[in-house]
């Protein structure tokens, strides 16, 4: 089932559902089609839509995230993104890395994830307040010249958890969305070297698809999904969800260790392999039209300002 919300102006947000793409949208009879009541007031959610400049009749976020934890599931994304970063910002290191990889026939060690990544799911907490829906114009932050997109699978809880096992954790997923974690790459690495993780490089804006999809059709196949990235109508990448180090249940269960998780909290898989521009030497520019899609999960599009 798909779920979306329409901005009706002063009346607030109207929730609509449909069983699949062949069926028409209809007003939801259930006040909580995601399986949990919103933790926010209707007035707050309408205000969030207004701040995102969703026009009357336009599509708001399919749900308002209570929090946002972003994991990193994909080793190859980390490797390719590190190569892309050094090509642009540290060309001498990039040349040295190519020589090392050619001689040793192994990945240059600085490009690999840190050792903890191989032992447990790692994540950072981002800014749930700055999520906007697909269609919102995205501006470069004033402090960055290197805006990048990151295509991810997002999933939201519909029940509370604490000390869950992976099966319990997976059963608590209420819906999936396509997620774009925008990144200011020229700011990100210096922040991460501070020892405190990404801050202004990530917190300025993130976005979700205009629809959420209930889990029955996504959970069995999410690792097999392949998406697309188009810039100004041109296909530039086909990100793949294959090769995830951890399952969704393992990731949520790890987050729930001695910690209360609530319905409405949002998680991301981290960028799918091939899902960021930096991996391929592609950089967003003002005037670009960005389209991200993962069939069966969702679609995101933005004009870059």
N, C-alpha and C positions, 0 to 999 in steps of 0.2 A: 504494500500500500504506500502511496505517496501522500505527503502532507505539505501544504503551503499556507501562507497567511497573507491576506490582502489588507492594505492600509485603507480604511474607510473614512479617514479624516477624524472628525470629532467623535464618531462612534467607536473608534479604536480599531483593533485588528480582527478580521474575520478569518477563521480557520476553515480550510476546505480540504477535502480528501478525494482520492480516486483509487480504485483497485489496481489499475494499470493504465498504460497510455491509450488503450483502445476505449476506455470508459470516460465519460464526461466528469468534470469536477463538480462536486456538490458540497454544500455546507455540512460540516461535521456535526453529527448528532451528539457524539461524545465530547464533553468539554475538555477531555485530556486524551486526545488520540495517540499521543506518544507514550501513554501508560503512566503518566504522573502529572499532577497539577503544577502549573508554573509557579516557581517560588517568588515571582515578581507580580506586582499589581498591574492591572490593565493600563492604568495611567502611565506607569513607568515604561511599559513596553511600547505604548504609543509614542511616548517622548523619545525613546531610542530610535524609533522609525523616523520621527521628525528630524532628529539630529543627523541621521544618515541621509536626509533629504529624499526619503521615499515619497513619491507623489501620491496623491489620492488615487486609489485604484491600482497602485503599484505593489510589487511584491516585497514584503518585509522579510526579515530573517525567519526561517521556519520555526525556530525557537531561540530564546535569548539565553546564551550560555551563562551558567552560574560561576564557572571557573574554566580555565583552559590549561591542561597539561599536554605538552608536545613531546612525544617519544622520538627516538631515532632507531628505526627497524632495519635500515638498509646499509650494509657495509659498502656496497659498490657506489651508492650515492656519496658517501663520505669520501671515498677515494677519488671519484671523478670531480667532486666539488673542490677538494683540496688541490687537485691538479689545475683546475680552472682558476682558482684563486692565485696560485703561484704564477701561472702564465701571465695574469694581468698585473699583479702587484709586486711579485718578486721574481722577475725573469731570470736572474742568475741562479736562484735556487731551482727554478723550473728546469733550466738546462742541466744542472747538476743531477737532479732527480731522474731525468731521462737517461743520462749516462749510467747511473747506478742501476736502473731497471733493465737497461739493455745488457749490462755486464752480468748482473746477478740473476736475471730473469725472474725477479720477485718484485712485488710492490714496494716502492720507496717507503720505508717505515714511517716517516712523518705524515704520510697520507692515510695511514690506517687509523681507525678509531682507537681511543685510549683503552687500556686493558680492562677497565671496569665494564665497558660495553659488552665484552664477550662473556661476562659473568652474570649480568642481570640487566633488565630493561632500564635504560637511563632516559631521563626527561628533564625538561625545564618548565617552570611556571611562566606563562605569558599573560597578556593583558586581555581579559575577557570583555572588558568594557568597550574596546575599540573594534569589535567585529561589525562589519557592514555586510549587507546583502549583495549578491551578484547584481551588476548593473550600476553600482555606485562609482562615480569617477574617482580615480585614485591619483593623488598628488605625490610627487617626490617630497620626502621630508626636507626641511630647509637645510639640514646639516649633511646631506648625502648627495653624491653624484652617481651612485651605483645602485639603482633599484632593481631587485630581482624578484621573480615569482617562485613559489614552491608548491607543487601539486601534491596534496596529501588526502588520505581517507580519514574523515572525522567520524567519531562515534560518541553518543551521549548516553549516560545512565538514566534508567527510569525507576531505580529503586536504590535505597541506601545500602552500603556495604562496609564491612570492617573485617579484616583478617579473612578475606574470601579465598577459596581455592579457585584455580582457573576455570573450572566448569561453572561454579556459582557466579564468577565474575562475568563470564561470557553470557550467561542467562540474564544478566542485568542490563545488557545493551538494549536501549529502546529504539534507536534509529541510527542510520548512517547519513552522512552528508559528504559532499566534496568540499575540501577546505584549501584555501590559498593562504599560506603563511608568507606575507611579503617581508623582504629582508633588505636592509641597507648594508650591502656587503663591505663597503669601505669603512664602516663603523663597527661591524660585527667582530672581526678578528681582534682588534685592540681591546674591545670589551671582554671577550672571552679570555684573553691573556691576563686580564685583571684578576682572575680567579673567582669572579662573581657571575659569570655567564652573560648571555646576551641581554641587553637592556633597551636602549633607544634604537638599536639596530632592528628590533623585532616588535616593540610595543606600540608603534604608531598606528598600525592598521593590520587587520586580517579579514578574510571574507569567507562566506559560506555560500553554497549553492542555494538557489531559490526554493528548492524542495528538499525535504527529508524523506528517507525511504526506510520503512520498517524492516527488521533484520532477516526475516525468513528467506528472502531471495538473495541476500548479500553474504550472510555468514558462510554458507557452504562454498562460495566461489571467490571470495575476495582476493585470495592469493593468485588467482588466474586472470585477473582483470588487466587489461591494457588500455591506456587512455591516449589522449592527444593534446598537444599544445599548438595553437595557431596564433601567429602575430600578423595582424593586417591581412588575415585570410590565408596566409601561407603556413602549411604544416611544417613545424620546426622540430618536433619531438614526439615520441610515442612512449611515454613513461609506463613502466611495468611494475605491478605489485608482487611479482615473483621474487623469491629469495629473501623474504622477511626472516630475521633472526628469531623473532619471538611471535607467539600467537597473541591475539587480542586478549584472551583470558589471562595469559601469563602477565601481560603488561598491567592490566587493571588490578589483578591480584597483588602484584608487587606494590602498586600505589596504595593498596588498602591495608598494608601491613601496619598494625598498631595506629591506624589513621581512619577516621570516619570519612567516607565518601557519601555524597548526597545526590539525589536525583537532580538532573539538570547539569551535572558537571560534564564538560566536553573534553575529549581526548583526541590526539592526532597520532597517526602512525609515524610521523616524520615523512620527509620527502621521498616519494617513490623514485627508484632508479631512473634517471633521465628526466626527472620532474622539475629541475631548476635550470635557469638559463646559464648560470655560472659553469655548470658541468660541460656545456657545449660552446661556451664563449659567446652566448647571446645575452645582450643587455637591453633592458627596456629603455625607451626614449619617449619624451613628451610627444603626444600625438599618436602613439601606438594604440591599437585595439587588440587586447589580449583575450583569448578564448581558451579555457581549460575544460576538458570533458573526460569523464570516466563512465562509460556506458553501464547502466544499471544503478549508478550511484548519484550522479548529478552533473551539472554544467555551471560554469562560472564565466562571466565576461565582464571586462572593465575597459573603459577608456582611460589612458594614462595622461595625466595633466602635468 
